[in-house]
Amino acid sequence: MDTVQIDFLNIDQQWDKKIKHCHFDIYHLSGWVAASAIVDKGTPMGLMATYKNKQLFLPIIIREIDSAYWDATTSYGYGGPLMDKSLSDTEADYMLQAVKERLFAKGCVSLFMRLHPIINKDWIPTVGKALTHGLTLMSDLSQSEAAHWSETQNRHRRGIKKAIKHNVVTKIERLTKASALVFSTIYKETMAHVQADQYYFFDDDYFFNLLENLQDRILLITAYQDDTPIASAIYTLCRESGIMQFHLGGTCGAYSHLQPSKLITHTARSWGRENNYHILHLGGGVGGALDSLYEYKKGFSSQELLFKTYRLIINPDKYAKLVAERRLTPDESHSDFFPLYRKPTTTVPAAKTAPAEALADI
C-alpha cells in the first residue's frame, strides 16, 4: 500500500492557498487560527497528509505540556479536518493512523477537534473517537423573506416588532479598532451578567487580531437606540463555501427588555439572503446543551445539525500519567472532558437563570 506523506506547515497565506480546493470555512484560515491561538495560549501549526495525490488538512494549535510533550486542539469555533472530496472513509482512516504515528514521534499526547456541523457532518472516523454532544441550528438562506418570517416563532416576531417600535435600529458596520472596543464592552458585560466561564472573556487583542487578519470576513451588526449602541454581534463570512455563522454577541443589561438581539439576528438573516449566502449557522446551546440559548436560536430556524467533537489519545502511557498526576475525584475521572488532564479543578458557578435574550448572546 502507498505510504502517507506527512508535512508540518506554517499557518500563513501559503496555507490558505493550499486549502482553497477543499470545502472550507473561516475557522480553517490562517487569520482565524492565529486569533484563536491567543485564546488557547498556543502556537498555530498546519498538518498536511498526502496519500495517492489526495490530501487531508488539520489546522491545529499546539499547547505545551512540558519540555518534551505537547497536545493539540483546533481553533475556537468549528475547525475539524479538511479532506479532498474524493477521499474515502477507509483512506481517511489510513491517513489518520499515519498522522497519529507521526504526532507520537513528535511528542504529542492528544488531539482534540471540534468538528464542523456542516463540513464534517458525514465523517465517521474509526481512528480515535467522535462524540455527539447536542444540536446546532441553521437557517437556509435560499428561502424567501416570507418563508424566513414564517419560520420565526411568534415570541421572536413580537420581540423584533417591540425593538422597532422603540426606535431600535441596526447598522451593518465595518470592524475597526473603535467598533471592536464597543463590541468588546457590550460582550463582556453580557458574559459577566450570565456568569460565563472565564474562558469566554476574550481579551481585546483577540478582536484586534480578527480586525487585522479577517476584516473582510467579519460582519458586525450593532443595534442602536438614540445613537447609543445597546447590542452587537459578530458573524463570520466565508463566501467560498456560502456559509455565514453567528460567532459572538452581547446586549447591554439596561436595554435587554427591548430585545435588540432578536432584531440583530433578523437583520443578519436578511443580509445573508440578500447577499447570496447559502446557510446561516446559528450554533447551539452552551456546550451543545438544549438550554435557553438553544431555544432562542430555534426560534429562528428548526433545521438541526449535530455538534460533535473528535478525540484521539496519541500517547496512552503519557496521557494516563498526566491524568493520574491530577488526582481527580471519581466524578471528575468519569467526565467526558478531553483531554482529561486539562480539566479545570476549580468549580465554576453555573450561569444564573437568565432570559434567553441575554443567554442568546454567549
Number of C-alpha atoms within 10 A of each C-alpha: 5 6 11 20 16 19 14 12 14 14 23 16 11 11 20 15 10 12 19 12 13 17 15 24 26 24 21 26 23 23 22 23 28 22 23 25 22 18 18 16 12 18 17 25 22 20 19 23 21 16 18 12 10 16 23 23 22 21 29 28 27 21 18 15 14 7 7 9 16 17 23 24 25 28 27 18 19 23 28 28 23 22 23 17 12 9 16 12 14 11 15 23 17 17 24 20 17 17 22 22 14 16 21 17 12 12 17 25 25 23 23 23 25 22 24 23 23 18 19 20 13 9 14 14 14 14 17 17 13 19 14 12 14 18 20 24 24 24 24 18 25 15 11 13 13 9 12 19 16 13 15 18 15 13 12 22 18 13 19 22 18 18 25 17 11 11 13 23 19 24 14 14 14 16 24 16 14 11 17 20 15 16 27 23 16 20 25 20 16 24 23 14 17 19 15 20 13 10 9 14 16 16 13 14 13 19 19 19 17 22 21 15 15 19 17 14 19 21 22 24 25 27 23 18 18 10 9 10 20 26 30 29 25 21 20 23 22 17 15 14 16 17 21 27 24 19 18 18 27 29 34 20 15 8 14 17 15 23 24 31 29 25 26 25 20 19 19 24 24 16 15 22 21 13 12 13 21 18 20 24 27 22 25 27 23 16 11 18 15 16 14 20 23 23 17 23 25 24 17 25 22 16 13 17 18 21 25 22 20 22 19 20 22 23 19 13 10 16 18 14 11 17 16 13 9 15 12 15 9 8 7 14 16 10 10 10 13 17 20 19 19 12 16 11 12 6 6 11 10 10 14 11 11 13 14 16 23 25 26 24 22 21
